[in-house]
Amino acid sequence: MDSSMWSTEDEAIITTNTEATECKRCAVELGYWKDEYICYFAKRGERKAPEINRGYYARVRAMEMFIHQFLERCGTKCQIINLGCGFDTLYWRLKDTTQAVSNFIELDFPAVTSKKCHIIKRNKQLLEKICKEAKRFNIVHLKTQIVSDLSTMTSE
Ligand SMILES: C[S@@+](CC[C@H](N)C(=O)[O-])C[C@H]1O[C@@H](n2cnc3c(N)ncnc32)[C@H](O)[C@@H]1O
């Protein structure tokens, strides 16, 4: 999608991914939680305030807990759809556990998903975990702001 088709509002939303990823990298480097993949998606930024680090810790931990509970109930023969995935590393973190799921789909603006694909393709550690199970990981470029309009999506 041509970047001229994004509104200023879209651009502001896309920027939230860069900020979120930098904040997560900062918190991970300070030891709030472990994520050996986040460093591939964000450059080292300035140290964030403890409130920010704690906020991201709560967010990441809460999602992990919900997903863990869901997988405990449903088993791993299931699908996770990560809406507004940004540069989330959940797919790789799950792969490193016994809870890798059958199908994992990520959705975001093309500007975000293209960059994510580019980073993955250039990184052996990220790529290896996808290539071994290519059918199980899809990144989808969302060509519309209406998530329910799935017919307008393409996948890579
Ligand atoms: C704050 S970031 C969070 C990223 C990731 N989920 C995380 O927790 O680190 C929000 C993400 O949602 C995406 N997003 C928000 N609205 C969207 C929409 N209408 N269509 C596609 N992506 C959207 C943004 O591009 C951005 O990557």
The ligand as an SDF file (V2000), in Angstrom:
LIG
                    3D

 27 29  0  0  0  0  0  0  0  0999 V2000
    0.6700   -0.0660   20.5870 C   0  0  0  0  0  0  0  0  0  0  0  0
    1.0980   -1.0560   19.1950 S   0  0  0  0  0  0  0  0  0  0  0  0
    1.1080   -2.6370   19.9780 C   0  0  0  0  0  0  0  0  0  0  0  0
    1.8480   -3.6750   19.2020 C   0  0  0  0  0  0  0  0  0  0  0  0
    1.8630   -5.0600   19.8360 C   0  0  0  0  0  0  0  0  0  0  0  0
    0.5250   -5.6280   19.9220 N   0  0  0  0  0  0  0  0  0  0  0  0
    2.5050   -5.0220   21.1860 C   0  0  0  0  0  0  0  0  0  0  0  0
    1.8300   -5.3050   22.1790 O   0  0  0  0  0  0  0  0  0  0  0  0
    3.6790   -4.6930   21.2630 O   0  0  0  0  0  0  0  0  0  0  0  0
   -0.4600   -1.1070   18.3100 C   0  0  0  0  0  0  0  0  0  0  0  0
   -0.3550   -1.8090   16.9810 C   0  0  0  0  0  0  0  0  0  0  0  0
   -1.6620   -1.9510   16.4450 O   0  0  0  0  0  0  0  0  0  0  0  0
   -1.6280   -1.6130   15.0680 C   0  0  0  0  0  0  0  0  0  0  0  0
   -2.9550   -1.1370   14.6560 N   0  0  0  0  0  0  0  0  0  0  0  0
   -3.7600   -0.2600   15.3030 C   0  0  0  0  0  0  0  0  0  0  0  0
   -4.8910   -0.0390   14.5840 N   0  0  0  0  0  0  0  0  0  0  0  0
   -4.8110   -0.8060   13.4690 C   0  0  0  0  0  0  0  0  0  0  0  0
   -5.6620   -1.0150   12.3430 C   0  0  0  0  0  0  0  0  0  0  0  0
   -6.8210   -0.3860   12.2280 N   0  0  0  0  0  0  0  0  0  0  0  0
   -5.2530   -1.8670   11.3840 N   0  0  0  0  0  0  0  0  0  0  0  0
   -4.0800   -2.5150   11.5020 C   0  0  0  0  0  0  0  0  0  0  0  0
   -3.2200   -2.3640   12.5390 N   0  0  0  0  0  0  0  0  0  0  0  0
   -3.5870   -1.5120   13.5130 C   0  0  0  0  0  0  0  0  0  0  0  0
   -0.5660   -0.5290   14.9650 C   0  0  0  0  0  0  0  0  0  0  0  0
   -0.0260   -0.3890   13.6540 O   0  0  0  0  0  0  0  0  0  0  0  0
    0.4720   -1.0420   15.9660 C   0  0  0  0  0  0  0  0  0  0  0  0
    1.4180   -1.8870   15.3630 O   0  0  0  0  0  0  0  0  0  0  0  0
  1  2  1  0
  2  3  1  0
  2 10  1  0
  3  4  1  0
  4  5  1  0
  5  6  1  0
  5  7  1  0
  7  8  2  0
  7  9  1  0
 10 11  1  0
 11 12  1  0
 11 26  1  0
 12 13  1  0
 13 14  1  0
 13 24  1  0
 14 15  1  0
 14 23  1  0
 15 16  2  0
 16 17  1  0
 17 18  1  0
 17 23  2  0
 18 19  1  0
 18 20  2  0
 20 21  1  0
 21 22  2  0
 22 23  1  0
 24 25  1  0
 24 26  1  0
 26 27  1  0
M  CHG  2   2   1   9  -1
M  END
$$$$
